[in-house]
Amino acid sequence: MQITRERDTALRVSENRRRAWEMHRVQSLERENYLQDQIEAGLVEIHRLNNLLHPIPQYIPVYPEVGPQVIVADDDGMEVDGPAAAAPPLHEDVED
């Protein structure tokens, strides 16, 4: 009887140790995830503050040999040469 009780006690102790190890591992992973999230949030904040302190200037492209990048067309007052042609009707039976 004593050997059986000692064996049962040893089994309970080893099971409790295994459960504690698993809980410790789960808590460690949760803590690691929390810290990773904190680091990520900190890096985003650092990046935002750095952009406020040192903004990247947006330069307007200048092409001196081409001139301004707007093309202005002179209106000659003429109407369109003819009516716009209507698109042909689509038929599912027609092959391309």
Backbone as CSV, one residue per row, in Angstrom:
resi,resn,N_x,N_y,N_z,CA_x,CA_y,CA_z,C_x,C_y,C_z
1,MET,0.821,-1.186,0.000,0.000,0.000,0.000,0.876,1.265,0.000
2,GLN,1.947,1.197,0.793,2.813,2.372,0.881,3.498,2.649,-0.467
3,ILE,3.918,1.585,-1.144,4.571,1.755,-2.445,3.578,2.333,-3.447
4,THR,2.339,1.864,-3.399,1.311,2.376,-4.302,1.066,3.857,-4.028
5,ARG,0.989,4.245,-2.750,0.781,5.652,-2.400,1.963,6.511,-2.857
6,GLU,3.165,6.017,-2.672,4.352,6.762,-3.091,4.387,6.921,-4.624
7,ARG,3.998,5.844,-5.310,3.945,5.908,-6.776,2.898,6.917,-7.226
8,ASP,1.697,6.883,-6.620,0.641,7.832,-6.968,1.078,9.265,-6.671
9,THR,1.772,9.453,-5.563,2.273,10.780,-5.214,3.303,11.246,-6.241
10,ALA,4.194,10.344,-6.630,5.210,10.693,-7.627,4.555,11.029,-8.965
11,LEU,3.520,10.282,-9.345,2.805,10.571,-10.592,2.111,11.939,-10.528
12,ARG,1.479,12.234,-9.383,0.824,13.533,-9.224,1.837,14.673,-9.291
13,VAL,2.970,14.481,-8.623,4.004,15.513,-8.631,4.535,15.726,-10.046
14,SER,4.798,14.641,-10.756,5.322,14.787,-12.123,4.274,15.411,-13.050
15,GLU,2.994,15.059,-12.872,1.936,15.664,-13.681,1.805,17.155,-13.364
16,ASN,1.878,17.504,-12.088,1.817,18.921,-11.705,3.013,19.686,-12.271
17,ARG,4.184,19.062,-12.268,5.374,19.704,-12.821,5.227,19.911,-14.326
18,ARG,4.663,18.910,-15.012,4.445,19.031,-16.454,3.453,20.140,-16.768
19,ARG,2.346,20.197,-16.013,1.355,21.257,-16.211,1.961,22.636,-15.947
20,ALA,2.752,22.736,-14.887,3.389,24.013,-14.569,4.347,24.424,-15.685
21,TRP,5.095,23.467,-16.225,6.013,23.764,-17.317,5.243,24.260,-18.539
22,GLU,4.112,23.581,-18.869,3.302,24.005,-20.010,2.711,25.398,-19.786
23,MET,2.211,25.676,-18.592,1.658,26.993,-18.288,2.744,28.065,-18.368
24,HIS,3.930,27.733,-17.879,5.033,28.685,-17.951,5.375,28.970,-19.411
25,ARG,5.369,27.941,-20.222,5.675,28.111,-21.651,4.615,28.979,-22.324
26,VAL,3.336,28.726,-22.030,2.254,29.518,-22.613,2.377,30.973,-22.162
27,GLN,2.634,31.182,-20.876,2.778,32.549,-20.367,3.993,33.242,-20.994
28,SER,5.050,32.484,-21.203,6.235,33.061,-21.844,5.933,33.496,-23.274
29,LEU,5.204,32.671,-24.022,4.841,33.017,-25.394,3.903,34.228,-25.431
30,GLU,2.956,34.284,-24.483,2.065,35.435,-24.414,2.858,36.704,-24.111
31,ARG,3.795,36.622,-23.197,4.620,37.775,-22.845,5.483,38.199,-24.047
32,GLU,6.025,37.218,-24.753,6.830,37.520,-25.930,5.997,38.238,-26.986
33,ASN,4.769,37.760,-27.230,3.883,38.416,-28.199,3.550,39.840,-27.766
34,TYR,3.292,40.023,-26.478,2.992,41.359,-25.961,4.180,42.286,-26.183
35,LEU,5.372,41.817,-25.862,6.562,42.649,-26.028,6.845,42.948,-27.501
36,GLN,6.605,41.975,-28.380,6.774,42.213,-29.811,5.807,43.290,-30.298
37,ASP,4.562,43.242,-29.804,3.584,44.265,-30.173,4.019,45.642,-29.673
38,GLN,4.565,45.699,-28.463,5.042,46.962,-27.906,6.207,47.505,-28.734
39,ILE,7.120,46.632,-29.126,8.264,47.047,-29.947,7.771,47.578,-31.286
40,GLU,6.818,46.874,-31.903,6.284,47.304,-33.191,5.615,48.675,-33.066
41,ALA,4.816,48.870,-32.021,4.167,50.161,-31.814,5.205,51.256,-31.585
42,GLY,6.258,50.944,-30.847,7.318,51.911,-30.610,8.041,52.286,-31.888
43,LEU,8.307,51.317,-32.738,8.981,51.604,-33.999,8.117,52.460,-34.918
44,VAL,6.813,52.199,-34.922,5.909,53.014,-35.731,5.916,54.451,-35.212
45,GLU,5.884,54.623,-33.894,5.897,55.961,-33.310,7.217,56.669,-33.600
46,ILE,8.324,55.945,-33.505,9.629,56.536,-33.824,9.658,56.986,-35.279
47,HIS,9.130,56.166,-36.173,9.107,56.504,-37.594,8.245,57.749,-37.833
48,ARG,7.091,57.818,-37.161,6.206,58.968,-37.317,6.891,60.246,-36.829
49,LEU,7.531,60.170,-35.659,8.212,61.344,-35.120,9.395,61.751,-35.996
50,ASN,10.105,60.777,-36.526,11.225,61.075,-37.409,10.741,61.788,-38.671
51,ASN,9.580,61.369,-39.172,9.021,62.035,-40.357,8.602,63.466,-40.037
52,LEU,8.164,63.704,-38.797,7.814,65.070,-38.417,9.062,65.947,-38.315
53,LEU,10.138,65.384,-37.762,11.372,66.153,-37.603,12.116,66.343,-38.912
54,HIS,12.141,65.335,-39.729,12.898,65.362,-40.982,11.992,64.944,-42.133
55,PRO,11.089,65.823,-42.558,10.181,65.431,-43.650,10.945,65.292,-44.959
56,ILE,10.449,64.418,-45.782,11.046,64.219,-47.099,10.421,65.250,-48.031
57,PRO,11.208,66.166,-48.576,10.624,67.202,-49.446,10.124,66.598,-50.747
58,GLN,9.005,67.104,-51.197,8.426,66.656,-52.455,8.792,67.673,-53.527
59,TYR,9.761,67.357,-54.334,10.219,68.263,-55.368,9.304,68.196,-56.577
60,ILE,9.047,69.346,-57.184,8.259,69.404,-58.408,9.227,69.196,-59.566
61,PRO,8.968,68.226,-60.405,9.897,67.984,-61.509,9.918,69.166,-62.474
62,VAL,11.110,69.581,-62.825,11.277,70.703,-63.753,12.079,70.205,-64.938
63,TYR,11.528,70.429,-66.118,12.211,70.044,-67.342,12.407,71.327,-68.158
64,PRO,13.545,72.014,-67.993,13.709,73.327,-68.639,13.658,73.263,-70.163
65,GLU,14.093,72.190,-70.772,14.090,72.152,-72.229,12.694,71.882,-72.795
66,VAL,11.786,71.396,-71.979,10.443,71.087,-72.453,9.480,72.224,-72.127
67,GLY,9.704,72.906,-71.028,8.807,73.977,-70.625,7.778,73.462,-69.632
68,PRO,6.684,74.192,-69.493,5.673,73.747,-68.524,5.062,72.413,-68.952
69,GLN,4.596,71.670,-67.966,4.063,70.335,-68.228,2.580,70.360,-68.581
70,VAL,2.058,71.526,-68.941,0.664,71.641,-69.335,0.627,71.965,-70.816
71,ILE,-0.126,71.222,-71.553,-0.255,71.467,-72.988,-1.555,72.231,-73.198
72,VAL,-1.450,73.400,-73.772,-2.617,74.227,-74.027,-2.886,74.192,-75.525
73,ALA,-4.082,73.772,-75.875,-4.457,73.697,-77.287,-5.307,74.909,-77.626
74,ASP,-5.075,75.470,-78.773,-5.879,76.595,-79.239,-7.165,76.051,-79.828
75,ASP,-8.277,76.685,-79.449,-9.565,76.275,-79.980,-9.773,77.003,-81.299
76,ASP,-9.909,76.231,-82.378,-10.084,76.856,-83.686,-11.560,77.097,-84.002
77,GLY,-12.443,76.729,-83.099,-13.857,76.998,-83.286,-14.548,76.036,-84.219
78,MET,-13.862,75.060,-84.744,-14.482,74.119,-85.674,-15.200,73.032,-84.889
79,GLU,-16.270,72.554,-85.480,-17.004,71.451,-84.893,-16.267,70.153,-85.194
80,VAL,-16.712,69.086,-84.599,-16.151,67.782,-84.889,-16.447,67.452,-86.343
81,ASP,-15.540,66.750,-87.004,-15.672,66.475,-88.435,-16.971,65.759,-88.785
82,GLY,-17.472,64.948,-87.937,-18.684,64.214,-88.232,-19.221,63.603,-86.956
83,PRO,-20.371,62.983,-87.038,-20.910,62.354,-85.820,-20.046,61.160,-85.423
84,ALA,-19.995,60.942,-84.148,-19.215,59.804,-83.653,-19.885,58.518,-84.093
85,ALA,-19.096,57.562,-84.549,-19.639,56.289,-85.012,-20.040,55.463,-83.805
86,ALA,-21.207,54.874,-83.893,-21.682,54.038,-82.795,-20.942,52.708,-82.825
87,ALA,-20.731,52.164,-81.676,-20.057,50.869,-81.579,-20.990,49.796,-82.105
88,PRO,-20.446,48.803,-82.788,-21.314,47.732,-83.302,-21.904,46.946,-82.135
89,PRO,-23.129,46.457,-82.295,-23.751,45.677,-81.197,-22.990,44.386,-80.960
90,LEU,-22.921,44.003,-79.715,-22.218,42.773,-79.346,-23.174,41.603,-79.408
91,HIS,-22.759,40.563,-80.080,-23.551,39.336,-80.145,-22.702,38.217,-79.613
92,GLU,-23.305,37.384,-78.832,-22.556,36.283,-78.265,-22.218,35.229,-79.299
93,ASP,-23.012,35.181,-80.392,-22.795,34.160,-81.410,-21.638,34.519,-82.344
94,VAL,-21.274,35.771,-82.408,-20.249,36.216,-83.340,-18.874,35.843,-82.800
95,GLU,-18.094,35.230,-83.679,-16.734,34.884,-83.283,-15.811,36.015,-83.653
96,ASP,-14.743,36.186,-82.899,-13.778,37.240,-83.185,-12.887,36.839,-84.351
